[in-house]
Amino acid sequence: MAFTTSNSYFWKGFRDGAPFVFVAIPFGLLFGVFATETGLNIVQTMAFTATVFAGAAQFAALQLLQDEAPTLIVLASALAVNLRMAMYSASLTPFLGSAPLWQRAIAAYLTVDQSYACSIVRFETEPQMTVPQRMAYFFGSVTPITPLWILCTYLGAVLGARIPESWALDFALPITFLAMIGPMMRTPAHVVAALVAVAVSLVTVVIPFNLGLLIAGCAGMIAGAQAEVVLERRKAKA
Amino acid sequence: MNSVDPVTMWIIIVGLAIGSYLLRFVFIGFVGDRPMPPWLLRHLRYTAVAILPALIAPLVAWPTATGGEPDVPRMSAATVAVTVGLLTKNVIAGIFSGAATLYGLLYLLG
């Protein structure tokens, strides 16, 4: 394995993942505060954040706990929020599937919105990357946020500081991902996929357990794939 | 402060930890380097551009912080973040211009 080149890809990943500290810090803090408010002790909070490692699902589970939902419903709903991780896993498999099993096992744990979003863009725009380089990049992209996410959860839980609403931290996640979406629009098929997914997600928002997201995601993927086929046919004719 | 029964809480933590891990491992771990059919690969190419916008769109249209009421600062910030991202292909530029728009408008309109 070419250590130096993988090493430099680790740092490329690190740089590309760095903007997500603007998500990890506020959300870690908010989760720590929210967990303490829900009645979790510090050990439970930290075990939760370190093993589940998925902010949105963790928030969903706590919200349902506060609403005194049955345990099975809490589990099913939070896992439904995380179903998109299976789609990320599938999407990464063509790029990382031939790496050693232990690396894939660690990569699975570190598959989050941020590492996936960074990596898939880089892997698609640089198809000549080797598998070790891709792995290095993937691990690099999640390195800036993992320690901060865990540390900020701890701080939020310990300080229990009420974060003023005027900071509008709720919007850190949308802004960061919206800024990422622009550079992903490389072909008309990408634009079609995104527009269809957005339209369907707004219509299906009433469906419980966050399943609207999956329906919207699938609709967008089908639309993108179809648009790609149509565009290729046109190109072949021209 | 509420209290949660510790057994229930640990069932939820362990269940979610195992379940989330399996969801992430299922393809990259079990499928590995076995080839996948071209039609499936074609769909997977659009996973990111479909799921991420679908995740964000409802948060922009009905922000939780406003109790689900659409509001001008958040809509504007979202539009600016996307537009700057599209034009500059620079994620950091998108984030900062979006955040500046959000805080600027919250200050002016608040």
Contacts between the chains, C-beta under 8 A, distances in Angstrom:
chain1	res1	chain2	res2	distance
A	16	B	91	7.8
A	19	B	91	5.3
A	19	B	92	5.4
A	19	B	95	5.7
A	22	B	95	6.2
A	22	B	99	7.8
A	36	B	1	7.6
A	37	B	1	6.8
A	37	B	2	7.6
A	38	B	2	6.2
A	38	B	4	6.5
A	39	B	1	5.8
A	39	B	2	4.2
A	39	B	3	4.5
A	39	B	4	4.5
A	40	B	4	6.5
A	40	B	9	6.5
A	44	B	6	7.7
A	44	B	9	5.5
A	44	B	10	7.4
A	44	B	13	6.5
A	47	B	13	5.6
A	48	B	13	5.0
A	48	B	16	7.6
A	51	B	13	6.7
A	51	B	14	7.9
A	51	B	16	7.8
A	51	B	17	3.6
A	52	B	13	7.1
A	52	B	16	4.7
A	52	B	17	5.2
A	52	B	20	5.3
A	53	B	20	7.2
A	54	B	20	5.6
A	56	B	55	8.0
A	57	B	16	6.7
A	57	B	20	6.5
A	58	B	16	7.8
A	61	B	12	6.1
A	61	B	16	6.2
A	65	B	4	6.0
A	65	B	9	7.9
A	65	B	12	7.3
A	66	B	2	6.9
A	71	B	8	5.6
A	71	B	11	6.0
A	71	B	12	6.3
A	74	B	12	5.5
A	75	B	11	8.0
A	75	B	12	6.3
A	75	B	15	4.8
A	75	B	16	6.5
A	75	B	19	6.9
A	78	B	12	7.9
A	78	B	16	5.4
A	79	B	16	6.9
A	79	B	19	4.7
A	79	B	20	7.0
A	79	B	23	7.0
A	82	B	19	7.3
A	82	B	20	4.9
A	82	B	23	5.5
A	83	B	23	6.4
A	84	B	51	5.3
A	84	B	55	7.4
A	85	B	20	6.7
A	85	B	23	4.6
A	85	B	24	4.6
A	86	B	23	4.5
A	86	B	24	7.2
A	86	B	26	5.4
A	86	B	27	6.8
A	87	B	44	7.8
A	87	B	47	5.1
A	87	B	51	6.3
A	88	B	24	7.4
A	88	B	47	6.7
A	88	B	51	7.8
A	89	B	23	7.1
A	89	B	24	5.3
A	89	B	25	6.9
A	89	B	26	5.8
A	89	B	27	4.0
A	89	B	28	4.8
A	89	B	29	7.9
A	90	B	26	7.9
A	90	B	27	4.0
A	90	B	31	7.6
A	90	B	40	7.9
A	90	B	44	5.6
A	90	B	47	7.3
A	91	B	44	4.5
A	91	B	45	7.7
A	91	B	47	4.0
A	91	B	48	6.9
A	92	B	27	7.6
A	92	B	28	5.7
A	93	B	27	4.6
A	93	B	28	5.1
A	93	B	31	5.2
A	93	B	32	7.4
A	93	B	36	7.0
A	94	B	36	6.6
A	94	B	41	6.0
A	94	B	44	7.1
A	96	B	28	6.0
A	97	B	28	6.5
A	97	B	31	6.3
A	97	B	32	4.7
A	97	B	33	4.3
A	97	B	34	7.4
A	98	B	32	7.0
A	98	B	33	3.7
A	101	B	29	7.2
A	101	B	32	7.6
A	104	B	25	7.8
A	104	B	28	5.0
A	104	B	29	5.5
A	104	B	32	7.0
A	105	B	25	6.9
A	105	B	29	6.4
A	107	B	28	6.2
A	108	B	21	6.5
A	108	B	24	4.2
A	108	B	25	4.0
A	108	B	28	5.6
A	108	B	29	5.8
A	109	B	21	6.4
A	109	B	24	6.8
A	111	B	24	4.4
A	111	B	28	7.5
A	113	B	52	7.0
A	113	B	55	7.4
A	116	B	48	6.9
A	117	B	48	6.0
A	117	B	52	6.1
A	120	B	47	7.5
A	120	B	48	4.8
A	121	B	48	7.4
A	124	B	45	7.4
A	165	B	65	6.5
A	166	B	106	7.2
A	166	B	110	7.5
A	168	B	65	6.4
A	168	B	73	7.9
A	168	B	74	7.9
A	168	B	102	6.1
A	168	B	103	7.3
A	168	B	106	6.2
A	170	B	59	8.0
A	170	B	63	6.4
A	170	B	64	5.6
A	170	B	65	4.1
A	171	B	59	8.0
A	171	B	63	6.9
A	171	B	65	7.2
A	171	B	74	5.8
A	171	B	77	6.5
A	171	B	102	5.8
A	173	B	56	7.6
A	173	B	59	7.1
A	174	B	56	4.9
A	174	B	59	4.9
A	174	B	60	5.5
A	174	B	74	7.6
A	174	B	78	6.0
A	174	B	81	7.8
A	175	B	77	6.0
A	175	B	78	7.1
A	175	B	81	4.8
A	175	B	94	7.8
A	175	B	95	5.9
A	175	B	98	4.0
A	175	B	99	5.9
A	175	B	102	6.9
A	176	B	91	8.0
A	176	B	95	5.6
A	177	B	52	5.4
A	177	B	55	7.0
A	177	B	56	5.1
A	178	B	56	6.0
A	178	B	60	7.7
A	178	B	78	5.5
A	178	B	81	4.1
A	178	B	82	4.8
A	178	B	85	6.7
A	178	B	94	6.9
A	178	B	98	6.6
A	179	B	81	4.7
A	179	B	82	7.5
A	179	B	84	7.1
A	179	B	85	4.4
A	179	B	91	4.9
A	179	B	92	7.7
A	179	B	93	7.6
A	179	B	94	2.7
A	179	B	95	4.6
A	179	B	98	6.1
A	180	B	52	7.0
A	180	B	85	6.8
A	180	B	91	5.4
A	180	B	94	7.5
A	181	B	49	7.2
A	181	B	52	6.1
A	181	B	53	5.7
A	181	B	56	7.8
A	181	B	82	6.2
A	181	B	85	6.3
A	182	B	81	8.0
A	182	B	82	5.7
A	182	B	83	7.5
A	182	B	84	7.1
A	182	B	85	2.4
A	182	B	86	3.8
A	182	B	87	7.4
A	182	B	88	7.8
A	182	B	89	6.8
A	182	B	91	8.0
A	182	B	94	6.0
A	183	B	85	6.0
A	183	B	86	7.8
A	183	B	89	4.4
A	183	B	90	7.6
A	183	B	91	6.5
A	184	B	48	6.2
A	184	B	49	5.2
A	184	B	52	7.8
A	185	B	49	7.2
A	185	B	86	6.3
A	189	B	46	7.2
A	190	B	46	7.1
A	190	B	49	4.7
A	193	B	46	4.1
A	193	B	49	4.7
A	193	B	50	4.8
A	194	B	49	4.8
A	194	B	50	6.7
A	194	B	53	4.7
A	196	B	50	7.4
A	197	B	49	7.5
A	197	B	50	3.9
A	197	B	51	7.1
A	197	B	53	5.2
A	197	B	54	4.1
A	197	B	57	7.8
A	198	B	53	4.9
A	198	B	54	6.4
A	198	B	57	4.4
A	200	B	54	7.0
A	201	B	53	7.4
A	201	B	54	3.7
A	201	B	55	7.6
A	201	B	57	4.7
A	201	B	58	5.9
A	202	B	57	5.7
A	202	B	58	6.4
A	202	B	61	6.0
A	205	B	58	4.7
A	205	B	61	8.0
A	205	B	62	7.4
A	212	B	58	7.8
A	213	B	51	7.2
A	213	B	54	5.5
A	213	B	55	6.0
A	216	B	50	7.2
A	216	B	54	3.8
A	217	B	47	7.2
A	217	B	50	4.9
A	217	B	51	4.2
A	217	B	54	5.3
A	218	B	50	7.7
A	219	B	50	7.4
A	220	B	46	6.3
A	220	B	49	7.0
A	220	B	50	2.7
A	220	B	51	7.4
A	220	B	53	7.4
A	220	B	54	6.3
A	221	B	43	4.6
A	221	B	44	7.4
A	221	B	46	4.4
A	221	B	47	6.1
A	221	B	50	4.9
A	222	B	43	6.7
A	223	B	46	7.7
A	223	B	50	7.7
A	224	B	43	7.6
A	224	B	45	7.0
A	224	B	46	3.1
A	224	B	49	6.6
A	224	B	50	6.4
A	225	B	39	7.5
A	225	B	42	4.4
A	225	B	43	4.7
A	225	B	45	7.4
A	225	B	46	6.1
A	228	B	42	6.1
A	228	B	45	7.5
A	228	B	46	8.0
A	229	B	42	7.5
